[in-house]
Amino acid sequence: MTIAPDDAQQGASHQYRAMRDFVQSMDDTLPGKFEITKEGIVHDMVAPVKQHELTVLRLRKRLEQVMPEEIVAHTGEPDVEDAPEGIMRRPDVMVIAEADMEGEGTFDPRTLLAAVEIVSNSNPDNDWVSKVRDYPLVGVPIYAVFDPRTGTGAVLTDIHSTPDGPRYATRKDFVYGEDVTIGDWTISTENLPRYADKDRPKSDPKGNG
């Protein structure tokens, strides 16, 4: 059977709406975070919770100390959504103008100045692979990754076109203890918590993913 482009688009839209309804119904039911990617629904347990949440807190406070008052480092809801692309994410920290938070519904990813993620033990590929693909696809200009497993991270910028779609052209790696620049703002990575050896998966004793 041949599916016309309009029919295919309507089918994809219906599938996305079904996934979106499921994710919203699960948000307060199960622990962790549900997101929608180009590959389907991802469930990230976001564990260990203490180190993850402390990293989020310290990064938020450090960013807001150096940013102008009208720019915030927002944590929590709502999601960042691009329905035509079939992507709905919830970054750990969203750098965004306070004015762009007004109104109803989800955030337009193109209003974000940067997305910051803290890698979890439960699903590191979600941060290091899937989001590296999804964020440039929906127009997030800067993506910063902090990995408490290894005490390292990266800042990805400069979206450009490739045969596989928009991708980040520039990646700057860092290690905990160095200053890191995200957009126009430079912050310290001193005293960011690391996951303890006992928290790392047994198949990943060195925390290398």
N, C-alpha and C positions, 0 to 999 in steps of 0.2 A: 504494500500500500504506500502510495506517495503522500507525504504530508506537505501541504503548502506552507510557505514561510509564516503566514499569519496564523495558521493552525498550530504550528510548532511554537510560535511565540506565546499564544494563548495557553498551550499546554504547559510550557515552562512557567508562565505566570501563575497558573493554577497550582502547580507543584510547589512553587515558592510560598504561596499563601498558606498552603496546608502545612508546610514546615514551620512557617512563622507562627501559625496558631498553636502548633505543638510546643514550640519553644516557649511561648508566652504562658502556656498552661503549666509548664514544668518549672518555671522560674522560682516559685515559692514552694515547690514540692520536694525537689531533690537538691542535695548540696552541690556546690560547684556552679559553673557557668555554661550555659548553652548558647552556641552561636551558629550562624548559617554561613557556609562557605560555598565556593564553586563546586566542591565535592560532596556537599550535603551537610548534615547537622554534626557539629563537634561538641562533645561534652568534656569540659576541662574541670577536673576536681580541684584545681588551685590549691595544692598541698605541697609542703607543710604550710598551714595557714599563717602562723605567727611570723615567720621570716618573710613570707610573701607580702603580707599586709603592712609590716613594718617598713619594708622597702618602698611600697606605694606611699606611705605616709611621709617618709623622709624625702623622697623625690618631689612630692607635691609641695612640701614646705620650702625646699631649697629653690625650686623653680619660682614659686610665688614671691620669694625674697628678692629675686633679680628681675622679674618681669614688671612692666607697667601695671598700674592698678586695674586698667580695663581688660587685661588679659588674665585668665585664670587657668589653673591646673586642676581640672575637674575630675573627680572620681565618682564612679557609680552610674546610675541611670540618667537619661534614657540611652538606648543603643544608638550606634551609628549605622545608618541603613541606606543602601542603594538598591531599591527594589528591582529596577530594570536589569541590574547585573546579578540579582539573586544573592546578595551578600548582606548580612547583618552581624555586626561585631560590637563588642563592648570593651574598648581599650581600658587597661588599668588606670591610665592617666590620659586625659584629653586636654591638650593645650588649645584653648579656644577663646575668642573674644566674648566677654560677658553678654554683649548685645546679640550675638549669634545663638545664645541659649534661650532667647525669648520665643514664645509661641508654643504651639501644641505639636505632639508627635515626636518622632525620632530626630536625631541630628543628621543634617546633610554632611557627609564625609568631606565635602569640598570646603566646608567652613572651618574644619580643623586646621590649626597651624602645625600640629604634630600629634602623633599617637605614641604612647610609651607603654611597653609591655614588660612584665616581669615573668621570666620563664618558670613554668611549674614542672615538678618532677613527673607529674602524671601524664603529661603530653607535650614534651618539649618541641616536637615537630610542628605543633600548632603555631608556636611563636617564631621558630626559626625557618620554617618552610612555607606553611599556608599563608601566614600573614605577610610575609615578604612578597608573596604573589598578590594577595587580595588588596592590600592597602594602596599600592600604586594604581591598581586597576580602578579603584573608586576615587582616586584623586587626592589621597592623603599625602601631602608634600614631603613630610619627614616622619620616619619611623625609627624609634630608638628602642633597642632591646637590652635588658639587663638580665644576666643569667647567674642567679645565686648558686647554682651547682658548681660553676667553674670560676666565679669571680671575674667574669669577663662580660663584654657586651659589644654592641655596634650601633652606629647611627647611619641610617640609609637615607639618601637624598637624590635629587636630580632625576625626576621621572622622565623617561624617554621611551620612544616607540621601539618595539622589537617584533620579530615575526610571531612571538608568542603573546603579544599584547604589551601594555605599558609595564615597565620595570624600572627599579631604581638603578641608576648608573654609577653612583658613588657610595662606597661603604668605608667607614672609618671605624676601625676596631679600637677597643680600649680595655684596660684591666682596672679592676677596683683599686682605688687609691689615686688614680689620675683624675684630672679635671676633664669634663666632657662637655662639648658644645652641642646644644640642641637648638637649631634655628639661630636666633640672635643672642642666646643666653648660655652662659657657661656656669656649670655647677660642679661641686666636688662629689666624688664617689667614695670618699673616706667613710668608714664605719657603716657601710651597707652590709646587712646580715648575709651570711652564707648558710646554705643548707648543711646541717650536720651529716657526718658520714652515715649515721644510723638512719637518716631520712632518705638516703639515696636508694634507688631500686637495686636489688641484689645483682641484677644483670648489668649494672652500670656502677661498679665499685669506685671508679675514679671520677664519676660525674661528667663523663665526656659525651653523653647523649647517644 
